[in-house]
Amino acid sequence: MLDIKFIRENFDAVVENIKNKNEKVDFQDFLDIEEKRRILIQESDKLKNERNQESRRIAELKKEGKPVDDIIAQMKLVSDKIKEYDEQLRNLEEQLNQIVYRIPNMLSPKVPIGYDERDNKVIRYWGEPQEQKLKKNHIEIANDLGIIDFERGAKVSGSGFAFYIGMGAKLERALHQFMIDYHTLKHNYTELWSPFLVNSASMFGTGQLPKMADDMYYTPVDDLYLIPTAEVPLTNYHRDDILQINELPKKICGYSPCFRRESGSYGKEVHGFLRVHQFNKVEMVNFTLPENSYAQLEVIVSEAEDILQALEIPYRVVLLCSGDTSFASAMTYDLEIWAAGEQKWLEVSSCSNFEDFQARRANIRFKRTPNSKPEFVHTLNGSGVATSRLYVSIIENNIQEDGSILIPGALQEYCGFDRIERNYIQKI
């Protein structure tokens, strides 16, 4: 969240930033509450000053043996009024906080101003997108080979869910293990296996609450949320911690299933794996010094790119415009991979710098010296990467003329096979 002092001192810039991010925040309430708060503080301070003066006078009168009962009675009324003002102030500050919680992060000056994905900026390409000779998408391929069952996924859980079967399941599992090994062995991440359910404080810390409550799966009896990404538990691992400067940058990663209701996705393409309610992802999280966070953002992007290059998947790096940048992010790059059957680019990773927005909400700090005042770290994360659309690209890009799927070389030792044959049908 933003520092309320920053909001007061940069009000016009904050309003403009909200507009550029296509967010809706009622700022008139903020101004009204601020004015009421200012007046209450003034009145409360006057009464506190009066009480302090009269307290000294009472002490002097008592020394002189003079009566003070009337003054004490009057000060009781003053104290009661101060308590009333203090309670009103607490209520106003809570109202202010509820507004502040819904104010998005400030954008980096590097972010282009635009309305939606059409205004995003392509930074670079890698690899050559190929045209698929068979003209089949991932659903047709999966059905032909018997490696994914969307119909029974829908029967068991509803639309947006699927079963992976046999070699299809092994391929999915191989992706998780390959990416975790790559990030831990080559990129020096520490792996964490996290909870998949988190409390409200954790969801607030990373910025999902209160704004995106409707997109989350919630268990009210326990006040727990199914995680939309491992970003939530991994970032909150250090909630309320003070890190040492020699720990930074601190890099952690983890696999998790991700659960999203996608309540705002009506009208978007939802067939197959293009938009699902449950998918798998390896997440990278980085805690770093404020002055180094944008350099670390480029590092995270390159680490996600390494995965795609190792799997020989054509991709492009896209800098998101203001209107397409998420609520909590200051700057985001998306990695989009080519899917030959879909004949389109699919977003498979988002790499973001949140500056101190999440750290302020989750109270994650560091000290430059043992005796220095704690400062908020900068947090970053990136998908390293999400597997559902990666899966789409792998099978659509690597299908052979005989209908088999050639497994990328980097994955073969993890799968235990080099292709999925057309005559392979898993019997269950």
N, C-alpha and C positions, 0 to 999 in steps of 0.2 A: 504494500500500500504506500501511498504518498505521505510524506510528512505533512501534518496539518499546517505547520508554520510555512512550509513551501507553498501550499495551496493559497494561504492568505496573502503571501507576498508576490505570487505569480498567478493571480486569479485569471487574468485574461488569457495567458498562455495555456493554463489548464483547460479552460473552456474551449479554446481552439483545438487542443489536442483531443478532447472528447469528440468534437466534430469530425476531425480527421480520422479517428478510429471508428466512426459510425456507431458510437455508443450513445445511450440516452440516460442522462443523469439530470434530475431536477435541481438545478443550482440556485433557484430562487429560494428554496427552502434553506439552503446553506447560508445565504446572505441574511435571511430573516432570523435564523437561529443564532448566527454570529452577532447580530445587532442586539438581540435579547440577552445573549451571554455577556456582551460588553457592558450593557447597562447594569445587569445583575452584579457583575464583578465590581463595578464602581460603587454601587449601593452597599454591597457587602463590605468592601474595603473601608468605606466611611464609617459603618457601624463598628467594625473591628478596631478602627483607630479611636472612635469614641469610647469603646469598652476599655481599651488600653489606658487611655487618659484617666477615665473615671476609676479604674482599678488603682492607679497610683494615688489619686485623690483620696480614695477610701482608706488606703494605707496611712496617708498623712493625717487624715481626720481621726483615725483610730488612735494614733500616737498622741494626738491632742485631746483625746477623751471625748470627742464630739460624736453625736449620733450619726449613724450611716445607714440605718435600716431602709429609709426611703430610697437612697441611692442604690443600695443593693437590689431592692425590689425592681427599680427601673432597669438596672443592668440585667436582671433576669429576663425581662421582656426583650431587651436588646439581644441577648444570647439566643433566645428562642427565635427571634427574627433572623439572626445569622444562620442558625440551623436550617430554617425554612429556605433561605437563599441558597445555602450549600446543597440542599436536596434538589432544588430547582436547577442549579448548575450541573449537578450530576446527571439529571434527566436530559438537559440540553446537550451536554457533552456526549451522551449515549446516542441521541438523535444525530448529532454531527458525525459520530463514528459510523453510524449506519449509512450515511451518505458517502463518507470517505471510503468505506469498504467497497463501494460500487464505482469508484472513480478509477479508470484504467491507468496503467503505467504510462509515463511520458515516453514518447517516441524518440529514438536516436535521430539526430539531424541527418544521418546517412540514409534514413528510410524515405523512399519516394512517396509523395502524396498522391493518393489514388483512392478509388471507390471500392473495387473488388479485384478478383484474380486477373481480370483483363488488364489491369494496370500494373501487375507485377513485372519485374525486370529480370530477364534471363541473363545470368552472369557468364556461364560457360557450359559447354557440352563435353561429354566424353563418350566415345564409342560411336558406332554407326547403326542407327535404327534399321532393322531389316523388315522386309515384307514377308509375311508368312504365306507359303504356297498353298497350304491346306485351307486357309481362310476359316479357321476354327477358333472360338474363344475358349476360355478356361473351363467354362461349364460343359461345353461339348466334349472337350478333351477329357475332363475328369469323369464324365459319364461313360465315355468309350472305354477308358482304362479301369473303371471301377475303383478310383482312388479317393473320391469325395462323394458324400451323399448329402445333398442339400435338402431333398424331400423329407428324409427321416429326421434331419436336424430340425426342420420346421415342425414335423409331427411331434417331436419330443419337447421342443422349447419354443417354437414360434419362428416367424421369419427372422432372418439375420443370424441364424445359427446353422452349423454344419457338423457332420461327422467326417473325420479323416479316416481312411481305411487302408490297412496293410502297408504297401510301399508308400502310399500317400501320407500315412501317419509317420512313417520312418523319415520321409523327406522333410516334413514339418519339424520333427524332433531334431533332425540333423542340423537344420538351420539355426535353432536355438543354441545348440552346443558349439557349432562352428563360430558363431558371432561372439559368444561369451569367451571362448578360447582366444579368439583374435584380439579382443579388447584387453583381456587380462595379460596375455603373453606378449603382444606387440605394442599395445598402447598404454601399458602400465596402469590399468584400472584395477581396483580391488573389487571383487565380486561380493555382492550381498544378496542373499535369498530372503526376500522381504515378505511380510504379511500381505495378503490380498484383500483384507478388510482393514479399513482405517477409521479413526474417529473424526468428529467434526473439526476439531482443532487442526488436524493434519490437512483436511481439505481446505480449510481457511488459509493455512499457512502457504500453500502453493497457489491459491487464488481461485480454486473451483467454487468455493462458497464465499458469499451467498449467490453470486451472479448465475452460476451454471447448475444450480440445484436440480432443475428439472431434467437435466441430461444425465444425472447420476442414478444408479441403482442403490436404494436406501433400505436399510432394515431398521424400522423405527423402534422396535422393542429393545434393540441393543444400541441404538444411536450409532450405527456403523454403516460405512459406505463401501461398496465394491469399487476397487480402484479403477479409474479410467486410464491410468498409465502408472508404471513403476516410478515415474517422477515423484509422485506423491509420497510414498513411504521412504524413498531414497533421500529426498530433500529433507523431509521431516526427521530423518535419523539424527540430525544435528539441531533440531528445534530446541531453543533455549540454551544452546551451548556457546561457549566462548572458545574459539579455535586459536591455536598458536600460529604465529606468522610462518614458522618453519614448516607447517603442515600444508601451506598453500602454494600452488593449487592442489586441492585434494580431489581425486578422481575416483568415483565409485560407479559401478554398473550392476545391472541385475536384469534377469528375465522375469516376466510376469504375463499372465493373461490380462487383457484389458477389457473392461465392461463399460459400454456406453449406450444409453437409451436412444441417443440421437433424435431427441424430440423435435429438433428444429430442422430435420433433414427431409421433410416432406417435399416431394417434387424433384429430389435429387435422384441420380441413378443408384439403384439399390440392388441390382441383380448380382447373383453370385457373391464373390468376395469384395466387390467394389465398395460396399458399405455394409458393415455387419455390426452386431451388438456385442460380439465377443471375438477378440483376435489376440494374437501373441506378439510380443515385442521385447526386444532388448533395449534398455534405456541407459544412457550415459548421463551422469550428473557431475558437475564441476563446481567446487567452491573456490573462489579466487579473490585476489586483491582487486579493489576497485579500478586501479590504474592499469590492470592487465586484462580486464574482462573481454574487451573487444579482440585482443590478440588471441585469447583463449577460445572465443567464438569461432574464429577461423580454424583453430586446431580441431575443435569438435566437428566442424563441417568436413575437414579433411579426413578425420577418422571414420566418419560415416561413409565418405566416398571410397575409402580403402576397402570396405566390405563389398560395395557394388563392383569395384574394379576386380577384386579377387573372384567374384562370381561372374565376371565378364558380361555385365548387364549395362547396356547403354543408358545414360542418364543425363540430366541437366540440373544445374544449380540455379535456383530462382530466389531473388531477393523480394520478399513480400512488400507490397505497398502498405500505406497506413491503414486503409480500410480492410485489409486482409490479415493484418497483424493482430494476434490474440490479445485479449484483455490484459494479461500480466506481462507480456513481452515488450521490450524496448526495441528489439530488432530480431528478425527471423529470416533464416534461409530455409527453403524447402528443397529437398532432393526429389526429383521426379524421374521415374524409370519408364522405359519404353516397353509397352505390351503389344506384341505384334498382332495378336488376335483381336484385341480391342482397337488397335490402330490409334492409340492415344498415350499420352503421358500420364502416369499415375503417381501421386504423392506418396512417398514411402518413408520419408523422414522429415521432421521439422527440428531445426537447431536454433535455439533462442538464447539471447542474453536478457535476463530479467533485471540486470543491475541490482539495486538493493530492495526491489519491490517485494520479492518473496522473503528475503532475509528480514525485512522490517516486520512483516506479518508473522513470521515464525521465530523472530528474535534470535537470529543466527549472527554471531559477532566474532571478531578477532581482536587481538591486541598486537600492536606493532612492537611494544616493549613490555616487560612485566609490570611496569608502573604506569603505562599509558592508558588513556581512556578507551574503552571498547568502541569499535566501529563496526558497522554492518558490512558483512562480506557481500560480494556479488555472486549470484548463482546463475548457472547456465545448465541447459540440458539439451540432449539431442537423441533422436531415435537412432538406434544403432544396429538393426533397423526393425521396422514393423514387418511381420512375415506374411500377412494375408495377401497384400498386393505384390509383395516380393514373390510369393508363390505363383501368383497369376503370371508375372513376367517370366519366371523360370520355365513354366510349362508351355506358355505361348511362344516364347522365343526359341525354345530348344526342341520343339516337336519336329520329328523327322518325317520324311515322305511316307514311311511305312506306318506312321501313327505312333511310334514309340517316342519317349522323351529321353534325351541325352542329359545326364546329370552333369552339371559343371564340375570340372576337375577338382576344385578346392573342396567340394562336398562329398566326393566319392568315398573317401575313407570313413566319413561320418555316417553315410548311408549304408555302406557295405555292398553297394551295387553301382554300376555305371550307367544304367538306363532302366526305364520302366517299359517293358515290352507291350506291344499292342495286344498280344494274346494273353497277357497277365490280367486275370480277373480274380480278385480276392473273394473267396467264398466264406460267408459268415452265416 
